Amino acid sequence: MTESKTERAYRFIKDRIEDGRFSPGYRLVLDVIAKEIQTSTVPVREAVRLLEAEQLVTFERNVGAQVAFMHEQEYRYTMQTLAVLEGAAIALSVGLIDADRIRRARAINKELSAAVTDFDPRRITELNRDFHTALFELCPNPHVLDLVHRGWKRLTLLRDSVFGFVPGRARQSVREHEALLVLLESGASPLEVEVAARGHRTNTLEAVLAYQEQHHHTAAARPA
């Protein structure tokens, strides 16, 4: 079936939101997008309305259409919960995470570092998830493990990746991953590991909230 102009505009914008090229707060200038996909502004406007219904785009008076910021409160609650649950899951896995598992996690982190250098937000997201999963998936408590998986799914619904729009966070995350692996290698106690894993998650939360606050103020200060 041939794709309609509205569908083409919708896919064009959504793909760029998902891969980080159109980051939160990015203004969607209809004329520019229309020229890029060689159509009129009408299907672009319709596509923006569809994306607004999905809460991926917002429309503000004197600002126009822009990529939506994450729902701050929901994101905060999800990240706080996941910090506690994933920290507990990894702590419970101490003793089960052997040298082979650490080597595997380190190899993933090395790939992640390369993806950061290439600035590939989608790949960064995949590898980040793979790294975390390599550590928490050995959790012997199935109830805790189920809750961690639910937290990750909820996070994906809120916004697949924060690394495309929070400057420097991906690189810092790679360093924190390595520090966590070194801690596991050193025979640290489950409590030490849990605190480090929880801190890693809350560092991302703080970086995202700081970014959103800064850019909300910037958007509000734009001239009419």
C-alpha positions in Angstrom: 0.0 0.0 0.0 1.3 3.5 -0.9 2.1 5.7 2.0 0.1 8.9 2.3 1.8 12.2 2.6 0.6 12.5 6.2 1.9 9.0 7.0 5.3 10.0 5.4 5.5 13.2 7.4 4.5 11.3 10.6 7.2 8.7 10.1 9.8 11.3 9.2 9.2 13.3 12.4 8.7 10.3 14.7 11.9 8.5 13.5 13.9 11.6 14.3 12.3 11.9 17.8 13.1 8.3 18.5 16.7 8.4 17.4 17.5 11.7 19.1 17.9 14.0 16.1 14.8 15.9 17.2 15.4 16.2 21.0 13.0 17.4 23.6 12.3 21.1 23.1 13.3 21.0 19.4 11.0 23.3 17.5 9.2 21.7 14.6 9.1 24.3 11.8 6.4 23.0 9.4 7.7 24.8 6.3 11.2 23.4 6.8 9.9 19.8 7.3 7.6 20.2 4.3 10.4 21.2 2.0 12.6 18.4 3.3 10.0 15.7 2.4 8.8 17.6 -0.6 5.2 18.2 0.3 2.9 21.0 1.5 2.6 22.0 5.1 -0.9 20.5 5.4 0.2 16.8 5.8 3.0 18.0 8.1 0.4 19.8 10.3 -1.8 16.7 10.4 1.2 14.5 11.3 2.1 16.9 14.2 -1.5 16.6 15.5 -1.2 12.8 15.5 2.1 13.1 17.4 0.5 15.5 19.8 -2.2 12.9 20.5 0.6 10.5 21.3 2.2 13.1 23.7 5.4 13.1 21.7 4.8 16.7 20.5 3.4 19.7 22.3 2.0 23.0 21.0 2.5 26.2 22.9 1.3 29.7 22.0 4.1 31.9 20.8 6.4 28.9 20.6 4.6 26.6 18.2 5.1 22.8 17.9 8.0 21.3 19.7 9.1 17.8 20.7 7.6 17.1 24.1 9.6 16.8 27.3 9.1 13.7 29.3 6.3 13.9 31.9 8.6 15.0 34.7 6.8 13.5 37.7 6.1 10.1 36.0 9.8 9.9 34.9 11.0 10.8 38.4 8.8 8.2 40.1 9.8 5.5 37.6 13.5 6.2 37.9 13.4 6.4 41.7 11.6 3.1 41.8 13.9 1.4 39.3 16.9 2.7 41.2 15.8 0.9 44.4 14.6 -2.3 42.6 17.6 -2.7 40.2 20.0 -1.9 43.0 18.5 -4.6 45.0 18.5 -7.1 42.1 22.2 -6.5 41.4 23.0 -6.8 45.1 21.2 -10.1 45.3 23.2 -11.2 42.3 26.5 -10.7 44.0 28.2 -14.1 44.2 26.4 -15.1 41.0 28.1 -12.5 38.9 31.3 -14.4 38.0 34.4 -13.4 36.0 32.8 -14.5 32.7 29.8 -12.4 33.4 31.9 -9.3 34.2 33.9 -9.8 31.0 30.7 -9.9 29.0 29.4 -6.8 30.7 32.7 -5.0 30.1 32.6 -6.0 26.4 29.1 -4.5 26.1 30.3 -1.3 27.9 33.2 -1.1 25.4 30.7 -1.2 22.5 28.6 1.4 24.3 31.6 3.7 24.5 32.1 3.4 20.8 28.5 4.1 20.1 28.8 7.3 22.3 31.7 8.4 20.2 29.7 7.8 17.0 26.7 9.5 18.6 24.2 6.7 17.8 21.4 7.3 20.4 19.4 4.2 19.4 22.4 1.9 19.6 23.5 3.6 22.9 20.0 2.8 24.3 20.2 -0.9 23.3 23.7 -1.4 24.7 22.9 0.4 27.9 19.9 -1.9 28.4 22.1 -4.9 27.6 24.7 -3.9 30.1 22.2 -3.5 32.9 20.4 -6.7 32.0 23.7 -8.6 32.1 24.0 -7.7 35.8 20.5 -7.8 37.1 19.2 -10.8 35.2 21.0 -13.3 37.6 18.8 -12.0 40.5 17.6 -15.2 42.2 14.4 -13.5 43.5 11.8 -13.8 40.7 9.5 -11.2 42.2 12.2 -8.5 42.3 13.3 -9.5 38.8 9.8 -9.1 37.5 9.4 -5.7 39.0 12.8 -4.6 37.5 11.6 -5.7 34.0 8.3 -3.8 34.5 10.3 -0.7 35.5 12.3 -0.9 32.3 9.2 -1.3 30.2 7.6 1.7 31.9 10.8 3.7 31.3 10.7 2.8 27.6 7.1 4.1 27.3 8.1 7.4 28.9 11.0 7.9 26.5 13.2 5.3 25.0 16.4 7.1 25.5 17.7 10.1 27.4 21.2 9.9 25.9 20.3 11.7 22.7 19.6 15.0 24.5 21.4 15.1 27.8 24.9 16.3 26.9 27.7 14.3 28.5 25.5 11.8 30.3 26.2 8.9 28.1 30.0 9.2 28.5 29.6 9.6 32.2 27.4 6.5 32.3 30.1 4.4 30.6 32.5 5.5 33.4 30.0 4.6 36.1 29.4 1.2 34.5 33.2 0.5 34.7 33.3 1.6 38.3 30.5 -0.8 39.1 32.3 -3.7 37.4 35.5 -2.8 39.3 33.5 -2.9 42.6 32.1 -6.3 41.7 35.6 -7.6 40.8 37.0 -6.4 44.1 34.6 -8.6 46.2 32.6 -5.6 47.6 29.7 -6.3 49.8 26.2 -6.5 48.4 25.3 -3.3 50.2 28.2 -1.4 48.6 27.2 -2.7 45.2 23.6 -1.8 45.8 24.5 1.8 46.8 26.7 2.2 43.6 24.0 0.8 41.3 21.3 3.0 42.9 23.5 6.0 42.6 24.2 5.3 38.9 20.4 5.4 38.2 19.8 8.5 40.3 22.7 10.4 38.5 20.8 9.9 35.2 17.6 11.1 36.8 19.3 14.3 38.1 20.9 15.0 34.8 17.6 14.7 32.9 15.7 16.9 35.4 18.4 19.5 35.3 18.3 19.5 31.5 14.5 19.8 31.4 14.4 22.7 33.9 17.1 24.6 31.9 15.3 24.1 28.6 11.8 24.9 29.9 13.2 28.2 31.1 14.8 28.8 27.7 11.5 28.0 25.9 9.6 30.4 28.2 12.1 33.2 27.6 11.8 33.0 23.8 10.3 36.2 22.3 6.8 36.1 20.9 
